[in-house]
Amino acid sequence: LPKILFEEMPVIHMDPVPLHEDKTPAMHYACPVYKESARKGVLSTTGHSSNHVMDIALPVLNEHVLKGDPSKYWIRRGVALLTQLDD
């Protein structure tokens, strides 16, 4: 979606499963989820940002794979999910 800064993501239902039952597609983008659009936060003692919530594995189409890396296309575009937009 060219020139669109924010687009609503459909609701994602998460169902925890044991690792041996994980069906994450091999070609996926580990999309970061942030609390707010400023991709910064205070680093905790564990070294994680207070703004980063988690990563969500989003499937990647073949036409978006650059040089064998399914994430590169989306990383170059700075794609991330936000729990809320700034006012």
DSSP file (Angstrom, degrees, kcal/mol; ACC not computed):
  #  RESIDUE AA STRUCTURE BP1 BP2  ACC     N-H-->O    O-->H-N    N-H-->O    O-->H-N    TCO  KAPPA ALPHA  PHI   PSI    X-CA   Y-CA   Z-CA
    1    1 A L    >         0   0    0      0, 0.0     3,-1.3     0, 0.0     0, 0.0   0.000 360.0 360.0 360.0  92.0    0.0    0.0    0.0
    2    2 A P  T 3   +     0   0    0      0, 0.0     3,-0.1     0, 0.0     0, 0.0  -0.279 360.0   4.7 -64.6 143.2    2.1    2.9   -1.2
    3    3 A K  T 3  S+     0   0    0      1,-0.2     2,-0.6     2,-0.1     0, 0.0   0.628  92.7 126.6  61.4  18.4    2.1    6.2    0.7
    4    4 A I    <   -     0   0    0     -3,-1.3    -1,-0.2     1,-0.2     3,-0.1  -0.928  37.9-173.2-105.8 116.0   -0.1    4.8    3.5
    5    5 A L  S    S+     0   0    0     -2,-0.6     2,-0.4     1,-0.2    -1,-0.2   0.891  70.4  24.8 -77.9 -40.5    1.5    5.4    6.8
    6    6 A F        +     0   0    0      2,-0.0     2,-0.4    79,-0.0    -1,-0.2  -0.985  62.1 177.3-129.0 137.9   -0.9    3.4    9.0
    7    7 A E        -     0   0    0     -2,-0.4     2,-0.2    -3,-0.1    -3,-0.0  -0.998  34.9-110.7-136.8 137.8   -3.2    0.5    8.1
    8    8 A E        -     0   0    0     -2,-0.4    -2,-0.0     1,-0.0     0, 0.0  -0.491  28.1-143.4 -72.4 132.8   -5.4   -1.4   10.5
    9    9 A M        -     0   0    0     -2,-0.2     3,-0.1     1,-0.1    -1,-0.0  -0.762  23.8-109.5 -92.6 138.7   -4.3   -5.0   11.1
   10   10 A P        -     0   0    0      0, 0.0    -1,-0.1     0, 0.0     2,-0.1  -0.251  49.7 -81.1 -60.5 157.8   -7.1   -7.6   11.5
   11   11 A V        -     0   0    0      1,-0.1     2,-0.6     2,-0.0     0, 0.0  -0.374  45.8-147.7 -60.8 136.0   -7.5   -9.0   15.0
   12   12 A I        -     0   0    0     -3,-0.1     2,-0.5    -2,-0.1    -1,-0.1  -0.945   4.7-155.9-112.8 120.1   -4.9  -11.7   15.8
   13   13 A H        -     0   0    0     -2,-0.6     2,-0.5     2,-0.0    -2,-0.0  -0.830  11.3-153.6 -94.3 128.8   -5.9  -14.5   18.1
   14   14 A M        -     0   0    0     -2,-0.5    -2,-0.0     2,-0.0     0, 0.0  -0.876  13.0-175.8-107.9 134.1   -3.0  -16.2   19.8
   15   15 A D        -     0   0    0     -2,-0.5     2,-0.1     2,-0.0    -2,-0.0  -0.928  22.6-136.2-128.8 104.8   -3.1  -19.8   21.0
   16   16 A P        +     0   0    0      0, 0.0    -2,-0.0     0, 0.0     6,-0.0  -0.372  29.5 177.3 -64.4 137.0   -0.1  -21.0   22.9
   17   17 A V        -     0   0    0     -2,-0.1     5,-0.1     2,-0.0    -2,-0.0  -0.940  37.1 -89.9-134.5 156.3    1.1  -24.4   21.8
   18   18 A P    >   -     0   0    0      0, 0.0     3,-2.3     0, 0.0     4,-0.3  -0.349  44.9-109.9 -61.5 150.5    4.0  -26.7   22.8
   19   19 A L  G >  S+     0   0    0      1,-0.3     3,-1.5     2,-0.2    -2,-0.0   0.836 117.6  59.2 -54.3 -37.6    7.1  -26.1   20.6
   20   20 A H  G 3  S+     0   0    0      1,-0.3    -1,-0.3     3,-0.0     0, 0.0   0.627 107.2  48.3 -71.1 -10.3    6.7  -29.5   18.9
   21   21 A E  G <  S+     0   0    0     -3,-2.3    -1,-0.3     2,-0.0    -2,-0.2   0.327  80.9 130.4-105.8   4.7    3.2  -28.4   17.7
   22   22 A D    <   -     0   0    0     -3,-1.5    -3,-0.0    -4,-0.3     0, 0.0  -0.392  35.0-174.2 -63.7 129.6    4.4  -25.0   16.4
   23   23 A K        +     0   0    0     -2,-0.1    -1,-0.1     2,-0.0     3,-0.1  -0.044  25.0 150.3-115.7  29.7    3.1  -24.3   12.8
   24   24 A T        -     0   0    0      1,-0.1     4,-0.1     2,-0.1    34,-0.1  -0.452  53.7-110.7 -62.2 128.8    4.9  -21.1   12.1
   25   25 A P        -     0   0    0      0, 0.0    -1,-0.1     0, 0.0    -2,-0.0  -0.302  15.7-127.3 -63.4 146.6    5.6  -20.9    8.4
   26   26 A A  S    S+     0   0    0      1,-0.2     2,-1.0    -3,-0.1    -2,-0.1   0.893 103.6  57.8 -60.7 -39.8    9.3  -21.2    7.4
   27   27 A M  S    S+     0   0    0     33,-0.1    33,-2.0    42,-0.1     2,-0.3  -0.792  81.7 130.6 -95.8  99.1    9.0  -18.0    5.4
   28   28 A H  E     -A   59   0A   0     -2,-1.0     2,-0.5    31,-0.3    29,-0.1  -0.960  53.8-127.2-144.3 161.3    7.9  -15.3    7.9
   29   29 A Y  E     -A   58   0A   0     29,-2.9    29,-2.6    -2,-0.3     2,-1.9  -0.961  20.7-137.4-110.0 121.9    8.7  -11.9    9.1
   30   30 A A  E     -A   57   0A   0     -2,-0.5    27,-0.2    27,-0.2    -2,-0.0  -0.597  31.4-160.7 -77.4  85.6    9.2  -11.5   12.8
   31   31 A C  E     -A   56   0A   0     25,-2.5    25,-2.7    -2,-1.9     2,-0.1  -0.557  10.8-129.3 -77.5 123.0    7.2   -8.3   13.0
   32   32 A P  E     -A   55   0A   0      0, 0.0    49,-2.8     0, 0.0     2,-0.5  -0.457  14.2-149.1 -72.3 143.9    7.9   -6.2   16.1
   33   33 A V  E     -Ab  54  81A   0     21,-2.9    20,-3.3    47,-0.2    21,-0.9  -0.967  16.5-171.0-113.7 126.1    5.0   -5.0   18.2
   34   34 A Y  E     -Ab  52  82A   0     47,-2.8    49,-2.4    -2,-0.5    50,-0.3  -0.848  30.1-133.8-116.9 152.9    5.4   -1.7   20.0
   35   35 A K  S    S+     0   0    0     16,-2.4    49,-0.4    -2,-0.3     2,-0.3   0.872  92.9   7.6 -68.4 -38.2    3.2    0.0   22.6
   36   36 A E  S    S-     0   0    0      2,-0.3    -1,-0.1    15,-0.2    49,-0.1  -0.902  83.6-100.9-142.1 168.2    3.5    3.4   20.8
   37   37 A S  S    S+     0   0    0     -2,-0.3     2,-0.8    47,-0.2    48,-0.1   0.754  94.7  92.2 -69.1 -25.5    5.0    4.6   17.5
   38   38 A A  S    S-     0   0    0      1,-0.1     2,-2.6     2,-0.1    -2,-0.3  -0.587  73.5-147.4 -69.6 110.5    8.2    6.0   19.0
   39   39 A R        +     0   0    0     -2,-0.8     2,-0.3    -5,-0.1    -1,-0.1  -0.255  67.1  84.9 -81.4  56.3   10.4    3.0   18.6
   40   40 A K        +     0   0    0     -2,-2.6     2,-0.3    -4,-0.1    -4,-0.1  -0.940  45.3 154.4-145.2 165.5   12.4    3.7   21.7
   41   41 A G        -     0   0    0     -2,-0.3     2,-0.3     9,-0.1    -2,-0.0  -0.962  50.4 -66.5-178.0 172.7   12.0    3.0   25.4
   42   42 A V        -     0   0    0     -2,-0.3     8,-1.3     7,-0.1     2,-0.4  -0.606  52.1-122.2 -76.3 131.4   13.9    2.6   28.6
   43   43 A L  B     -C   49   0B   0     -2,-0.3     6,-0.2     6,-0.2    -1,-0.1  -0.601  26.0-142.7 -76.0 131.9   16.1   -0.5   28.5
   44   44 A S    >   -     0   0    0      4,-2.7     3,-1.7    -2,-0.4    -1,-0.1  -0.244  33.6 -92.4 -82.9 178.4   15.4   -2.9   31.3
   45   45 A T  T 3  S+     0   0    0      1,-0.3    -1,-0.1     2,-0.1    -2,-0.1   0.730 128.2  58.3 -65.3 -20.4   17.9   -4.8   33.2
   46   46 A T  T 3  S-     0   0    0      2,-0.2    -1,-0.3     1,-0.0     3,-0.1   0.543 119.3-111.2 -84.7  -6.9   17.3   -7.7   30.8
   47   47 A G  S <  S+     0   0    0     -3,-1.7     2,-0.3     1,-0.3    -2,-0.1   0.535  76.0 128.8  90.5   7.0   18.3   -5.4   27.9
   48   48 A H        -     0   0    0      1,-0.1    -4,-2.7    -6,-0.0    -1,-0.3  -0.723  62.4-110.3 -98.2 147.7   14.8   -5.2   26.4
   49   49 A S  B     -C   43   0B   0     -2,-0.3     3,-0.4    -6,-0.2    -6,-0.2  -0.483  14.2-136.2 -74.0 142.9   13.0   -2.0   25.5
   50   50 A S  S    S+     0   0    0     -8,-1.3    -1,-0.1     1,-0.2    -9,-0.1   0.647 105.8  54.8 -71.8 -14.1   10.1   -1.0   27.7
   51   51 A N  S    S+     0   0    0     -9,-0.1   -16,-2.4   -17,-0.1     2,-0.4   0.714  87.6  89.3 -90.4 -24.1    8.2   -0.1   24.4
   52   52 A H  E     +A   34   0A   0     -3,-0.4   -18,-0.2   -18,-0.2     3,-0.1  -0.632  48.0 176.7 -80.4 126.0    8.7   -3.4   22.7
   53   53 A V  E     -     0   0A   0    -20,-3.3     2,-0.3    -2,-0.4    -1,-0.2   0.901  54.1 -57.4 -93.1 -53.8    5.9   -5.9   23.5
   54   54 A M  E     -A   33   0A   0    -21,-0.9   -21,-2.9   -23,-0.1    -1,-0.4  -0.959  47.3 -95.7-173.0 176.5    6.7   -9.0   21.4
   55   55 A D  E     -A   32   0A   0     -2,-0.3     2,-0.4   -23,-0.2   -25,-0.1  -0.922  28.2-155.6-110.7 143.6    7.3  -10.2   17.8
   56   56 A I  E     -A   31   0A   0    -25,-2.7   -25,-2.5    -2,-0.4     2,-0.8  -0.982  18.1-128.1-119.6 129.5    4.6  -11.7   15.7
   57   57 A A  E     -A   30   0A   0     -2,-0.4   -27,-0.2   -27,-0.2    -2,-0.0  -0.663  28.8-171.7 -79.0 109.7    5.5  -14.1   12.9
   58   58 A L  E     -A   29   0A   0    -29,-2.6   -29,-2.9    -2,-0.8    -2,-0.0  -0.888  27.0-113.0-103.5 131.3    3.7  -12.9    9.7
   59   59 A P  E     -A   28   0A   0      0, 0.0     2,-0.4     0, 0.0   -31,-0.3  -0.288  29.2-143.9 -61.7 147.4    3.8  -15.1    6.6
   60   60 A V        -     0   0    0    -33,-2.0     2,-0.2     2,-0.0   -33,-0.1  -0.942   8.1-130.0-117.3 134.4    5.8  -13.7    3.7
   61   61 A L    >   -     0   0    0     -2,-0.4     3,-1.9     1,-0.1     4,-0.1  -0.494  25.9-114.1 -78.0 152.3    4.8  -14.1    0.0
   62   62 A N  G >  S+     0   0    0      1,-0.3     3,-1.6     2,-0.2    -1,-0.1   0.846 114.4  60.2 -55.0 -37.6    7.5  -15.4   -2.4
   63   63 A E  G 3  S+     0   0    0      1,-0.3    -1,-0.3     3,-0.0    -2,-0.0   0.617 100.9  56.4 -70.9  -9.5    7.5  -12.1   -4.3
   64   64 A H  G <  S+     0   0    0     -3,-1.9     2,-0.6     2,-0.0     9,-0.6   0.304  79.2 108.7-101.8   8.3    8.6  -10.3   -1.1
   65   65 A V    <   -     0   0    0     -3,-1.6     2,-0.5    -4,-0.1     3,-0.2  -0.773  52.3-163.9 -88.1 120.8   11.7  -12.4   -0.5
   66   66 A L  B >   -D   69   0C   0      3,-1.6     3,-2.4    -2,-0.6     6,-0.2  -0.925  68.3 -20.3-109.0 123.1   14.9  -10.4   -1.2
   67   67 A K  T 3  S-     0   0    0     -2,-0.5    -1,-0.2     1,-0.3    -2,-0.0   0.850 125.6 -54.1  50.8  41.2   18.2  -12.3   -1.7
   68   68 A G  T 3  S+     0   0    0      1,-0.2    -1,-0.3    -3,-0.2    -3,-0.0   0.453 114.5 114.9  78.6   0.0   16.8  -15.4    0.1
   69   69 A D  B <>  -D   66   0C   0     -3,-2.4    -3,-1.6     1,-0.1     4,-0.5  -0.902  48.7-165.1-108.1 111.8   15.8  -13.4    3.2
   70   70 A P  T  4 S+     0   0    0      0, 0.0     4,-0.3     0, 0.0    -1,-0.1   0.680  88.8  49.7 -68.4 -16.0   12.0  -13.3    3.8
   71   71 A S  T >> S+     0   0    0      1,-0.1     4,-2.5     2,-0.1     3,-0.5   0.741  87.7  81.0 -92.3 -25.3   12.3  -10.4    6.3
   72   72 A K  H 3> S+     0   0    0     -3,-0.4     4,-2.5     1,-0.2     5,-0.2   0.848  88.0  55.4 -54.7 -42.6   14.5   -8.0    4.3
   73   73 A Y  H 3X S+     0   0    0     -9,-0.6     4,-0.7    -4,-0.5    -1,-0.2   0.915 115.0  38.6 -56.1 -46.8   11.6   -6.6    2.3
   74   74 A W  H <4>S+     0   0    0     -3,-0.5     5,-2.1    -4,-0.3     4,-0.4   0.837 112.7  55.3 -78.5 -34.3    9.7   -5.6    5.4
   75   75 A I  H ><5S+     0   0    0     -4,-2.5     3,-1.5     1,-0.2    -2,-0.2   0.919 104.5  54.8 -63.6 -43.2   12.7   -4.5    7.5
   76   76 A R  H 3<5S+     0   0    0     -4,-2.5    -1,-0.2     1,-0.3    -2,-0.2   0.801 109.6  48.0 -60.1 -28.5   13.7   -2.0    4.7
   77   77 A R  T 3<5S-     0   0    0     -4,-0.7    -1,-0.3    -5,-0.2    -2,-0.2   0.467 110.7-123.6 -91.8  -2.8   10.2   -0.5    4.9
   78   78 A G  T < 5 -     0   0    0     -3,-1.5     2,-0.2    -4,-0.4    -3,-0.2   0.827  42.1-178.5  67.7  32.8   10.3   -0.3    8.7
   79   79 A V      < +     0   0    0     -5,-2.1     2,-0.3   -48,-0.0    -1,-0.2  -0.475  11.5 150.7 -72.3 130.9    7.1   -2.3    9.1
   80   80 A A        -     0   0    0     -2,-0.2     2,-0.4   -49,-0.1   -47,-0.2  -0.968  41.0-118.0-150.3 160.3    6.0   -2.8   12.7
   81   81 A L  E     -b   33   0A   0    -49,-2.8   -47,-2.8    -2,-0.3     2,-0.4  -0.833  24.6-156.6-102.2 144.3    2.7   -3.3   14.6
   82   82 A L  E     -b   34   0A   0     -2,-0.4   -47,-0.2   -49,-0.2     3,-0.1  -0.952  18.1-149.5-121.3 139.9    1.5   -0.7   17.1
   83   83 A T  S    S+     0   0    0    -49,-2.4     2,-0.3    -2,-0.4   -48,-0.1   0.739  87.7   4.6 -77.1 -21.8   -0.9   -1.3   20.0
   84   84 A Q  S    S-     0   0    0    -49,-0.4     2,-0.2   -50,-0.3    -1,-0.2  -0.985  72.7-120.7-156.8 153.4   -2.1    2.3   19.7
   85   85 A L        -     0   0    0     -2,-0.3     2,-0.1   -49,-0.1   -79,-0.0  -0.652  38.4-102.4 -92.1 154.1   -1.6    5.3   17.5
   86   86 A D              0   0    0     -2,-0.2    -1,-0.1     1,-0.1   -50,-0.0  -0.427 360.0 360.0 -71.3 149.6   -0.3    8.6   18.9
   87   87 A D              0   0    0     -2,-0.1    -1,-0.1     0, 0.0    -2,-0.0   0.465 360.0 360.0 -80.4 360.0   -2.9   11.4   19.5
